[in-house]
Amino acid sequence: MRKVLSYILLLTICSAFVASKEYPIDGYGHTGIKRLLRLERIQSGEIKNATALPPGAMKTYDEIKLNLITRTDSAGALMQIDPNFQKEISGLFRGLDKSYSLTVLDISDVNNIRYAERNESAGYQPGSVGKLAVLTGLFTQLAKIYPDSWESRTELLRNRSVKAGVWGLTDEHTVPIFNIENNTLVKRQVIASDVFTLYEWTDHMLSVSNNGAASIVWREVLLMAAFGKDYPSLTEEQALEYFKTTPKKELTDLANDVVNLPLRELGITPEEWRLGSFFTRGANTYVGDKGGSIGTPSGLMKFLIHLEQGKVVDTDSSLEMKRLMYMTDRRIRYAQAPALKDAAVYFKSGSLYQCDRSKGETCGKYMGNVTNYMNSVIIVEHPDNCTYMVVLMTNVLRKNSASDHMYLASRIDNLIRK
């Protein structure tokens, strides 16, 4: 029988779960993200909605803070194993697949941080978690265009609108489109003629993990690097001419640099985390793949530490990136654990599976029999100030690991809070 392999990049969630939504619900005035205005109107009662927001999703824009500002240590210095904590964490994995890899950092008391790990240097296909590298690239380029003005950076995000084009194609996952005049919400796939602001495309990239939105944001990061201070006035026609006339290798090299070099500046090595390809086939019209994609629990934990320290670009950028990761609607996978319902969670999940059906084995969505990656990156903040960060990466074949991630989330939470 001819071998049939199906490769599917999973950047949202399976149909058994509801897509996550991010950014504080009072953020419309700051960002112009229309989805947030709908949440405000639901909260005020103007729009009737049967789905209540989880208690942990109610933080306001000003309530989100960075937790490690006072700790100037290197990430490596903070990632020193606490023997007792390590013993307890290791006990949670008895009987589980050997592929389970994790880093966990308890920062409830910033002067007495506890760290534990398991297979921390194992490399996995990061899937949607790679979109955090695109987010980092975006804020890196904004700082280069407007090095002395945070207000100008957010104004550009809020006011510059760009069209999807072929870069947004194709992705089966939908984006929410809210009509602020009649309070109607439509969810559909991105089409080439769609136009959203940079803030909204970024929100689509993170809140519903839309592949097309991720490629579009990455495209704009590339253009920012290419045109520098001329980017804010760049027209669609000029951008298209640039892509048509610039050699593909040159575009590929620049695209790779804008999302990976900021990670190197944080001390994250290519073996710990790198992004090598866009998230949609349409993007490959102009840009090729380079170097492959990989993520490790140690590399992603370094990123979270730098984020909480305010070192990802600068303090303002780190805080805004954290707001964009804040979940304000129904939760999935690790973040769906009942133990976390009252906690604020800042979360990104990603998956990729590969099937070989010639073997006659059970294989399906999120249940690959060749590879079956599932990754969770999360910051948890409980109301009682219990705060910690987890990176969990797995490759358990022929099994949907979403429930295991959720189960482990509760056990880790109970262990830290005991």
HUWO-V384866 format. One record per helix or strand. SS is the DSSP state (helix for helix, strand for strand). FROM is the first residue (numbers start at 1). TO is the last residue. Records with the same first field share a line. If there is no record, write none. Layout:
SS->FROM-TO + FROM-TO
//
This chain:
strand->5-10 + 22-22 + 101-106 + 114-118 + 124-124 + 161-163 + 174-179 + 184-189 + 195-197 + 273-274 + 294-295 + 326-327 + 344-356 + 364-364 + 367-367 + 371-381 + 387-395
helix->28-31 + 34-44 + 55-57 + 61-63 + 75-78 + 83-91 + 127-145 + 150-159 + 165-168 + 198-207 + 211-233 + 236-245 + 248-265 + 282-285 + 297-309 + 315-325 + 333-336 + 338-340 + 357-359 + 402-417
//
